[in-house]
Amino acid sequence: MLVKLGPLDTGRIADLRPYFDSVPDPRARRGRWYSLTAILLVCACAVVSGAKSIDELAEWGQRASNALLTVLGIRRHLLRWRSAPSPATIGRVLRAVDGDALDRAVGAYLADRHRAATGPAQAPSPSASGRSRAIAVDGKALKGSARLTATRRHLLSAVTHGTVVTLAQVEVGAKTNETTHFRPLLAPLDLTGTVVTFDALHSVKANISWLVETKKAHYIAVIKTNQPTAYAQLAALPWPSIAVQHTASGAGHGRRESRSIKTCGIADELGGIAFPHARLAIRVHRRRKQAGRRETRESVYAVTSLDAHQAGPADLTAAIRGHWGVENSSHHIRDVTFAEDASTVHAGTAPRAMATLRNLAIGVLKTLGADNIAKTTRAIRDGPGRALPILGIINDPDTYGT
């Protein structure tokens, strides 16, 4: 599994330490032994090695050698021994750390890694099929963070299609608050020429206008029945008289699935659709046959600001499917491989910080070409030193100091 990651040379992989240095330390200076960067590096290395809880984060540090702890910035005691931070220390730091600053640092690091791995983004065009950058805006609840006196935490993320990397993340409190955090989430990102995909929950006219007019981006919004006006307008278009423009099929996980797509231009002078800057209406018809079950059929409607000459039916199909793929490529891995839903961490910013560290691990491994995160983390777990080069850290104490 590690051979698939390729050479982990410093010219190819950015060093994580300067990014963590930008996170402010919430602790008082008096009595502080470990630097914040050192504690966060221990956590990051542990999660890349498959750690799921705060206890497992500390256990990775306990298994690390003195040489590794030196590289991570763990100070030496006057008696010349080094000790990794305890679970209590890690827990206190994660509960108090600035979640916004940590997400900005990790997002900037992953954005640089993604840019280096995929090359510069290109504007959507018929000749650049599959190469234009697309970002999905999607939310996820941390189920184990709920308590009798507090609801579960809810995070909203901006995640790239294809090579899955979380570029930004904010805590929104509840799913119904996602729309108010749409702009703060995307505001720091350069979205010029980028296609942003989202579901009907974010289909707020003001947000869409801001996305197109201010951020110079395009959008593809999937419309569901909870947007009755727009859904009725899209469903009433003359789809039976429009020929199928693209089909795709595949099999896997015990099911066969086929998708066909039709597009229809939206004429403003004829009333258009209740979406600003809408240019094309889209209908995706899905047929799914699960082994041992009856075939199911479903029509999904969407609207986009892209014109027909900017993206063909195959590009639109890939973008819509890429938005759904975020569930499997990010959320499913966090829940199954890292047991996020089973995590009972709930105090302070610790639930969000743990989710950010999981995003970091998934992002760096995906950019290195890992196709099975669970197997890769198990291979890294067998040797604590294997996590350092994956995060761009050279195993040389003299290169960064202690």
Number of C-alpha atoms within 10 A of each C-alpha: 15 15 8 11 16 11 13 16 13 14 8 13 21 20 19 20 19 13 17 21 15 13 21 13 15 13 14 7 9 6 7 9 12 15 18 21 22 23 24 24 25 26 27 24 27 28 27 29 26 25 24 20 22 22 14 17 26 23 18 21 24 16 14 17 14 17 14 20 25 21 22 27 21 25 20 15 10 7 6 7 9 16 16 23 21 16 17 11 14 21 21 15 21 24 20 16 22 19 22 16 14 22 24 21 22 24 25 17 24 26 19 14 22 23 13 14 16 13 10 12 15 14 17 23 18 15 11 13 15 19 17 19 21 27 27 26 23 23 20 15 20 22 18 18 22 16 12 6 5 9 14 16 21 22 20 24 22 25 27 23 27 20 19 24 28 28 28 27 29 22 22 19 15 16 16 10 14 23 15 13 17 22 15 12 19 20 15 12 15 11 21 17 19 20 23 26 26 22 18 16 18 20 18 14 13 11 17 23 16 15 21 19 12 12 18 15 22 25 23 26 24 22 24 16 11 10 12 11 12 21 21 14 13 24 15 9 14 9 15 8 7 11 10 16 12 17 16 13 12 10 12 8 7 9 14 15 17 15 19 19 22 21 23 17 14 20 12 11 6 7 8 18 21 14 18 17 21 23 19 20 24 25 22 21 17 18 16 19 16 15 11 8 9 9 13 11 13 11 13 17 22 23 27 23 21 22 15 16 10 15 20 19 19 17 20 24 21 17 25 22 13 20 24 17 18 22 15 10 21 18 19 15 19 21 15 12 18 23 15 25 15 15 18 15 20 19 16 17 21 23 24 29 23 23 18 24 22 25 29 24 26 26 27 23 22 22 21 21 15 21 15 13 22 16 15 20 25 15 15 21 20 10 13 19 19 17 21 24 18 25 24 19 22 19 18 13 15 10 10 15 12 15
